[in-house]
Amino acid sequence: MIPVFKPHIDADTMKAAVDALHLGWLGMGSYVKAFEEKLTEAFELGPDRKLVAVNTCTSALHLALLTAGVGPGDEVITPALNNIGDFQAIGMCGARPVFVDINEHDLSINPDLIEPLIGPKTKAIIVLHYTGATAQVHRVLEIAKKHNLRVVEDAAHATGTRVEGKPIGSYGDLSCFSFDAIKTLTCIDGGAVVVPRAEEANDLYPARLLGMTQPNERLYGNSRAYQFDVLKQGFRYHLANLHAAIGLTQLAKLDEFNANRRKYCRLYNELLAGVPGVITPTDRFDGASIFHYCLRVLDGKRPDLQAHMCANGVDSGIHWMPGNRFTWLQDCRGANDVPVTDRIGDEILTLPLWSYMNDEVIHTVANAIRSFYGQPAL
Ligand SMILES: *Cc1c(COP(=O)(O)O)cnc(C)c1O
């Protein structure tokens, strides 16, 4: 079976993991410092911006929302087509999502629909760069500024994506990244939050470490202090050396991962062009890190196509069931007013996309789809 995701674990990653284990300091330490520094460089963060590594993107989103001042009874505007981690992070603040619809052309937030949803309890807007291609984040930043709201960019799909030439994290407000088991850059588990002001990072260092006022320099030197204070609520969100060591080897290859993935997406588009009954993604791949290739399957044929692909040895995924369909979230504001999400939620299909694929695999996947629609193999 050709899997949807296949992380690239090579000899460099294996060696880094073994080296980190040999170091003997398994918790947060020198590798985390190096990983934060390399990410800061890769994302071209200016001197005021700070990147804080954490254990998952869900943790990063939680910390970003707390930084945005989201608390009990508040609301956060988010596209209904989003990861469960985003909804849970909102819930962890005691707040509720407010669902906004997406654009047909990029499957990301539709900025025109945001303002009517802003209410007295709204604190933040989440912009997801769906698949890793860019969302209309600058429009959202303008709206947020006008209403004094914070913007959290979910860049879990978009590690290395540039928006108008600038890497996500280097402009804008708060940004969150995922390095989980299936993401383009994997730490096995890992995440990061970028804050636009150093003072905000100073709050996050204890927040990620159970609230402890441990000096960073000490931890980054593979040691810890036994005298410390706890100033406020904190979480066990820090990243371990082993994970950071793996991430460093992945980051060194990120540009190649991303260039390959763009090339494979273009080949899919070429091989699937003209197949009736499907819509291929618009080529907005330039400058982007594409995490998944999202095909749209029309006329309710998705379950049959998936079964046919499966019978031909090709797995496929659905990212995701829209949030307004979950029992827990059905009563959120906006849940009944996202018609594009409702329709597209039944059409989206994730095709296999890895950082290193050979053309034969891509042809096998495309031909499994083509044969379902009675098209000759290519
Ligand atoms: C994977 C993902 C997350 C959650 O990331 P974790 O690191 O697994 O917590 C959040 N948002 C999006 C868009 C994702 O794809």
Ligand as a Chemical Component Dictionary entry (heavy atoms), coordinates in Angstrom:
data_LIG
# 
_chem_comp.id                   LIG 
_chem_comp.type                 NON-POLYMER 
_chem_comp.pdbx_formal_charge   0 
_chem_comp.three_letter_code    LIG 
# 
loop_
_chem_comp_atom.comp_id 
_chem_comp_atom.atom_id 
_chem_comp_atom.alt_atom_id 
_chem_comp_atom.type_symbol 
_chem_comp_atom.charge 
_chem_comp_atom.model_Cartn_x 
_chem_comp_atom.model_Cartn_y 
_chem_comp_atom.model_Cartn_z 
_chem_comp_atom.pdbx_ordinal 
LIG C1 C1 C 0 -0.751 18.850 12.830 1  
LIG C2 C2 C 0 -1.505 20.106 12.987 2  
LIG C3 C3 C 0 -1.701 20.717 14.230 3  
LIG C4 C4 C 0 -1.318 20.048 15.520 4  
LIG O1 O1 O 0 0.039  19.829 15.582 5  
LIG P1 P1 P 0 0.658  18.870 16.715 6  
LIG O2 O2 O 0 2.130  19.182 16.642 7  
LIG O3 O3 O 0 0.339  17.465 16.299 8  
LIG O4 O4 O 0 0.053  19.239 18.007 9  
LIG C5 C5 C 0 -2.326 21.943 14.286 10 
LIG N1 N1 N 0 -2.758 22.547 13.169 11 
LIG C6 C6 C 0 -2.624 21.989 11.960 12 
LIG C7 C7 C 0 -3.112 22.702 10.759 13 
LIG C8 C8 C 0 -2.007 20.745 11.826 14 
LIG O5 O5 O 0 -1.908 20.176 10.621 15 
# 
loop_
_chem_comp_bond.comp_id 
_chem_comp_bond.atom_id_1 
_chem_comp_bond.atom_id_2 
_chem_comp_bond.value_order 
_chem_comp_bond.pdbx_ordinal 
LIG C1 C2 SING 1  
LIG C2 C3 SING 2  
LIG C2 C8 DOUB 3  
LIG C3 C4 SING 4  
LIG C3 C5 DOUB 5  
LIG C4 O1 SING 6  
LIG O1 P1 SING 7  
LIG P1 O2 DOUB 8  
LIG P1 O3 SING 9  
LIG P1 O4 SING 10 
LIG C5 N1 SING 11 
LIG N1 C6 DOUB 12 
LIG C6 C7 SING 13 
LIG C6 C8 SING 14 
LIG C8 O5 SING 15 
# 
